[in-house]
Amino acid sequence: MIVLEFREFDKKIVRFGDLRPCRTAFVDAHSPGSDEKENFAIIGKGVSENPEQYVHIKETPGFNIGAAGQPPGCTNSLHYHHTAEVFFVLSGSWRFFWGRWGTAGEVVLEEGDIFNIPTGVFRGFENVGDDYGMIMSILGGDDAGGGVIWAPQVIEAALDHGLVLGENGMLVDTNKGEQLPAGVKPMPLLSEEKLKQCPETGVQKIVQGYVARHLDLSALARNNPCLVIGEHGVLRDRPGFEVEFLTRDSIGDDPYVSERYEILMIMRGHWRVAWQQGEVVLAPGDTCKLPPGFEHSLAPAMMGEASLYRVIDTDDPAGPTMNF
């Protein structure tokens, strides 16, 4: 049984108000329409291409936790990953679009909705709300699949605004006089052959198989935690982790021990985590990383709506998401 003093436990919490953004995390950071987005590395460095990205908790539990913050009208450009990329909307309204040119389909997600985006599919997203919004992310694998694969037009547009991505995944800003290290070539564009292999999946298949709505999950989690992503989840997949959705009706306040890493990502309300040496209260946007073998209880800290996503590592390889 793991024993954690309060100071040790506090290091496992990343408070929403303490998040440190990076505004030049990716190759499109200077491209018009994408130049106001912010990237947050909460657990693990994620797929940031900027070596100066601040990482709140460096040790990963088999996956990475991050976030993207964008003002209205700001877009994250088309890209894909080799491992899972899961988003849930913390605040605002977000339009997700996909396909080689972003025209194969789109869906708008509201607060609490979750999207398990298929690997190998080009995707982008835009804040279509009226205020600054945030989406939280889960990226499969300790190294998050090795990085981002950008649509060719994104890399070409970035060159016009001074950002060059090296074949080693390193980003340099020629506007500041930076250059790629000797022997490192620019990232090559995807060939037409590889581009043809990228699925142009229709709206119906994506929405039915990869999107879950907050209201539906709240109903499913009335008596027990709802398995959202897993072999037998609402979204059937085995990407190297499982995602559960909890409300105040899903769980009692009895202590329990998880045999796996357990990441708590607070959606709504305040939640109390208590253990023998103390207790803390988590608020919306907070992230908490609990180690295996740690006895604790979890319950809402006050009246009103309360919900959270709980992510648990599994033995499944962090490879391409499965098609059932």
C-alpha positions as CSV (number, residue, x, y, z in Angstrom):
1,M,0.0,0.0,0.0
2,I,1.4,3.4,-1.0
3,V,1.6,6.1,1.6
4,L,1.6,9.7,0.4
5,E,2.1,12.7,2.6
6,F,0.2,15.9,1.7
7,R,3.2,17.6,0.1
8,E,3.8,14.5,-2.1
9,F,0.2,14.3,-3.1
10,D,0.1,18.0,-4.0
11,K,2.8,17.3,-6.6
12,K,0.4,15.0,-8.4
13,I,-2.2,17.7,-9.0
14,V,-2.2,20.2,-11.8
15,R,-4.6,23.0,-11.1
16,F,-6.4,24.7,-13.9
17,G,-5.3,28.1,-12.7
18,D,-1.6,27.0,-12.8
19,L,-1.6,25.8,-16.4
20,R,1.3,27.3,-18.4
21,P,0.5,27.8,-22.1
22,C,2.9,27.6,-25.1
23,R,1.8,29.7,-28.1
24,T,4.4,28.3,-30.5
25,A,4.1,24.6,-29.9
26,F,3.4,23.6,-33.5
27,V,4.4,24.4,-37.0
28,D,1.2,26.3,-37.8
29,A,1.7,28.7,-34.8
30,H,2.4,31.7,-37.1
31,S,-0.1,30.8,-39.8
32,P,-3.1,33.2,-40.0
33,G,-6.1,31.8,-38.3
34,S,-4.0,29.5,-36.1
35,D,-1.7,32.0,-34.5
36,E,-3.6,32.5,-31.3
37,K,-3.9,28.9,-30.1
38,E,-2.3,27.8,-26.8
39,N,-1.0,24.3,-26.0
40,F,-0.7,22.8,-22.5
41,A,1.4,19.8,-21.6
42,I,-0.1,18.5,-18.3
43,I,1.2,14.9,-18.0
44,G,4.0,14.2,-20.5
45,K,5.3,16.5,-23.2
46,G,2.6,15.3,-25.6
47,V,3.4,16.1,-29.3
48,S,4.7,19.6,-28.9
49,E,7.3,20.5,-31.4
50,N,8.8,23.3,-29.3
51,P,11.5,22.1,-26.9
52,E,10.6,25.1,-24.6
53,Q,7.1,23.7,-24.0
54,Y,6.5,23.6,-20.2
55,V,5.6,20.1,-18.9
56,H,3.8,20.1,-15.6
57,I,4.2,16.4,-14.7
58,K,7.0,14.7,-16.8
59,E,6.5,11.0,-15.9
60,T,3.8,9.4,-18.0
61,P,1.5,6.5,-17.1
62,G,1.5,5.0,-20.6
63,F,-0.3,8.0,-22.1
64,N,-0.1,11.8,-22.2
65,I,-2.6,14.4,-20.9
66,G,-2.8,17.8,-22.4
67,A,-5.1,20.6,-23.4
68,A,-5.7,23.2,-26.2
69,G,-7.0,26.7,-25.6
70,Q,-8.2,28.9,-28.4
71,P,-10.2,32.1,-28.8
72,P,-13.3,32.2,-31.1
73,G,-12.5,31.5,-34.7
74,C,-9.0,30.1,-34.0
75,T,-8.2,26.8,-35.8
76,N,-5.9,23.9,-35.2
77,S,-4.7,22.7,-38.6
78,L,-5.1,19.3,-40.2
79,H,-2.9,16.5,-38.9
80,Y,-3.1,13.0,-37.6
81,H,-1.3,10.7,-35.2
82,H,-0.2,7.0,-35.1
83,T,-1.8,6.5,-31.6
84,A,-5.1,7.5,-30.0
85,E,-6.1,11.2,-29.7
86,V,-9.1,11.7,-27.4
87,F,-10.7,15.1,-26.7
88,F,-13.4,16.2,-24.3
89,V,-14.7,19.7,-24.3
90,L,-14.1,21.5,-21.0
91,S,-15.5,24.8,-22.1
92,G,-17.0,26.4,-25.3
93,S,-18.3,25.0,-28.5
94,W,-15.9,23.2,-30.9
95,R,-16.2,22.2,-34.5
96,F,-14.1,19.1,-35.4
97,F,-13.5,18.4,-39.1
98,W,-11.6,15.7,-40.9
99,G,-10.3,14.4,-44.2
100,R,-7.4,15.3,-46.5
101,W,-8.7,18.8,-47.0
102,G,-11.0,18.9,-44.0
103,T,-14.1,18.3,-46.1
104,A,-14.9,14.7,-45.4
105,G,-17.2,15.6,-42.5
106,E,-17.6,17.7,-39.4
107,V,-19.3,17.6,-36.0
108,V,-19.8,20.3,-33.3
109,L,-19.1,19.2,-29.7
110,E,-20.4,21.0,-26.6
111,E,-19.2,21.0,-23.0
112,G,-18.6,17.5,-21.7
113,D,-18.8,15.8,-25.1
114,I,-15.9,13.4,-25.9
115,F,-14.4,12.4,-29.3
116,N,-12.1,9.4,-29.8
117,I,-10.6,10.3,-33.2
118,P,-9.6,7.4,-35.3
119,T,-5.9,7.1,-36.0
120,G,-4.7,7.9,-39.5
121,V,-7.5,10.3,-40.2
122,F,-6.6,13.9,-40.8
123,R,-8.3,16.1,-38.3
124,G,-8.5,19.7,-37.2
125,F,-10.7,21.7,-34.8
126,E,-12.0,25.2,-34.4
127,N,-13.5,27.2,-31.5
128,V,-16.9,28.2,-32.8
129,G,-18.1,29.6,-29.4
130,D,-18.3,33.2,-28.3
131,D,-15.5,33.0,-25.8
132,Y,-12.1,31.5,-25.2
133,G,-12.6,27.7,-24.9
134,M,-10.6,24.7,-23.9
135,I,-10.5,21.1,-24.8
136,M,-8.7,18.4,-22.8
137,S,-6.7,15.7,-24.6
138,I,-5.5,12.1,-24.0
139,L,-2.7,10.9,-26.3
140,G,-1.8,7.3,-26.5
141,G,1.7,6.0,-25.7
142,D,4.4,7.4,-23.5
143,D,5.9,9.3,-26.5
144,A,2.4,10.1,-27.8
145,G,3.0,8.1,-31.0
146,G,6.2,9.9,-31.9
147,G,4.7,13.2,-33.0
148,V,2.3,14.9,-35.4
149,I,1.9,14.1,-39.1
150,W,0.8,17.3,-40.8
151,A,-1.2,17.7,-44.0
152,P,1.2,19.0,-46.7
153,Q,-0.5,22.3,-47.1
154,V,0.0,23.1,-43.4
155,I,3.8,22.7,-43.7
156,E,3.9,24.7,-46.9
157,A,1.9,27.5,-45.3
158,A,4.1,27.6,-42.3
159,L,7.2,28.2,-44.4
160,D,5.6,31.4,-45.7
161,H,5.5,32.6,-42.1
162,G,8.9,31.6,-40.9
163,L,8.4,28.3,-39.2
164,V,10.3,25.2,-40.4
165,L,9.8,21.7,-39.0
166,G,12.8,19.4,-39.1
167,E,12.7,15.7,-39.9
168,N,13.7,15.2,-36.2
169,G,10.5,16.9,-35.1
170,M,12.3,20.1,-34.0
171,L,10.7,23.4,-34.8
172,V,12.7,26.5,-35.7
173,D,11.7,30.1,-36.3
174,T,13.6,31.6,-39.2
175,N,12.1,35.0,-38.2
176,K,14.4,34.8,-35.1
177,G,17.4,33.8,-37.2
178,E,17.1,30.1,-36.1
179,Q,18.2,27.3,-38.4
180,L,17.9,23.6,-38.4
181,P,21.0,21.8,-36.9
182,A,23.7,20.7,-39.4
183,G,22.6,17.4,-41.1
184,V,18.9,17.8,-40.2
185,K,16.6,18.2,-43.2
186,P,13.2,19.8,-43.2
187,M,10.3,17.4,-42.6
188,P,9.4,15.8,-45.9
189,L,5.8,16.2,-47.2
190,L,3.7,13.1,-47.3
191,S,3.7,11.4,-50.7
192,E,0.6,11.1,-52.8
193,E,0.7,7.3,-52.2
194,K,0.5,7.8,-48.4
195,L,-2.1,10.5,-48.7
196,K,-4.4,8.1,-50.6
197,Q,-4.2,5.7,-47.7
198,C,-5.7,8.2,-45.3
199,P,-9.4,7.5,-44.8
200,E,-12.1,9.9,-45.9
201,T,-14.6,8.6,-43.3
202,G,-18.2,9.9,-43.5
203,V,-20.0,11.8,-40.8
204,Q,-22.4,9.0,-39.8
205,K,-19.7,6.4,-39.1
206,I,-17.6,8.9,-37.1
207,V,-20.4,10.3,-35.0
208,Q,-21.9,6.9,-34.3
209,G,-18.6,5.1,-33.5
210,Y,-16.4,7.8,-32.0
211,V,-18.5,10.5,-30.4
212,A,-20.3,10.4,-27.0
213,R,-22.4,13.2,-25.7
214,H,-22.3,14.5,-22.1
215,L,-26.0,14.2,-21.6
216,D,-26.0,10.6,-22.7
217,L,-23.1,9.7,-20.5
218,S,-24.7,11.4,-17.5
219,A,-27.7,9.2,-17.9
220,L,-25.6,6.0,-18.3
221,A,-23.6,6.9,-15.1
222,R,-26.5,7.2,-12.7
223,N,-25.7,4.1,-10.8
224,N,-22.1,3.1,-11.7
225,P,-19.2,4.6,-13.5
226,C,-19.8,4.5,-17.3
227,L,-17.1,2.9,-19.4
228,V,-16.7,5.4,-22.3
229,I,-13.7,4.0,-24.1
230,G,-12.7,0.4,-23.7
231,E,-13.3,-3.0,-25.2
232,H,-16.8,-3.0,-23.9
233,G,-17.3,0.8,-23.7
234,V,-19.7,3.2,-25.3
235,L,-16.9,3.8,-27.8
236,R,-15.4,0.4,-28.3
237,D,-11.7,0.7,-28.5
238,R,-8.5,-0.5,-26.8
239,P,-5.9,2.3,-27.3
240,G,-3.7,1.6,-24.3
241,F,-6.1,3.2,-21.7
242,E,-9.7,3.2,-20.6
243,V,-11.8,6.2,-20.0
244,E,-14.7,6.3,-17.5
245,F,-17.3,8.9,-16.9
246,L,-18.5,9.5,-13.3
247,T,-21.2,11.6,-11.8
248,R,-22.2,12.1,-8.1
249,D,-24.4,9.0,-8.5
250,S,-21.7,6.8,-9.9
251,I,-19.6,6.2,-6.8
252,G,-19.8,6.0,-3.1
253,D,-17.4,7.5,-0.6
254,D,-15.8,4.2,0.5
255,P,-12.0,3.9,0.1
256,Y,-10.7,1.8,-2.7
257,V,-7.4,0.9,-4.2
258,S,-6.7,1.0,-8.0
259,E,-4.2,-1.5,-9.3
260,R,-3.5,0.9,-12.2
261,Y,-2.6,4.5,-12.7
262,E,-5.7,6.6,-12.3
263,I,-6.0,10.1,-13.8
264,L,-8.9,12.3,-12.6
265,M,-9.9,15.0,-15.0
266,I,-12.6,17.2,-13.5
267,M,-15.5,18.3,-15.8
268,R,-18.1,19.9,-13.5
269,G,-18.4,20.5,-9.8
270,H,-15.9,20.0,-7.0
271,W,-14.6,16.5,-6.0
272,R,-12.9,15.5,-2.8
273,V,-10.1,13.0,-2.8
274,A,-9.4,11.7,0.7
275,W,-6.8,9.3,2.0
276,Q,-5.3,8.4,5.4
277,Q,-2.9,11.4,5.5
278,G,-5.2,14.1,4.3
279,E,-7.7,15.3,1.6
280,V,-7.9,17.7,-1.3
281,V,-10.7,19.2,-3.3
282,L,-10.4,19.3,-7.1
283,A,-12.2,21.9,-9.3
284,P,-13.2,21.9,-13.0
285,G,-10.2,21.8,-15.2
286,D,-7.9,20.3,-12.5
287,T,-6.0,17.1,-13.3
288,C,-4.8,14.6,-10.7
289,K,-2.5,11.6,-11.2
290,L,-2.9,8.8,-8.7
291,P,-0.4,5.9,-8.5
292,P,-1.2,2.2,-8.4
293,G,-1.7,0.8,-4.9
294,F,-2.9,4.1,-3.4
295,E,-6.0,3.8,-1.1
296,H,-8.3,6.7,-1.4
297,S,-12.0,7.7,-1.6
298,L,-13.6,9.9,-4.2
299,A,-16.8,11.8,-3.9
300,P,-18.4,15.2,-4.7
301,A,-17.4,17.9,-2.3
302,M,-20.6,19.9,-2.4
303,M,-24.2,19.9,-3.7
304,G,-25.0,20.5,-7.4
305,E,-23.9,18.9,-10.6
306,A,-20.6,17.0,-10.5
307,S,-18.9,15.0,-13.3
308,L,-15.4,13.9,-14.2
309,Y,-13.5,11.7,-16.6
310,R,-11.3,9.0,-15.1
311,V,-8.5,7.6,-17.3
312,I,-6.8,4.2,-16.4
313,D,-3.8,2.7,-18.1
314,T,-4.1,-0.8,-19.6
315,D,-1.8,-3.5,-21.0
316,D,-3.1,-2.9,-24.5
317,P,-0.4,-1.6,-26.9
318,A,-0.7,2.1,-27.7
319,G,-1.0,1.4,-31.4
320,P,-3.7,2.3,-33.9
321,T,-7.2,2.4,-32.4
322,M,-9.3,-0.6,-33.3
323,N,-12.3,-0.7,-35.7
324,F,-15.1,-2.9,-34.3
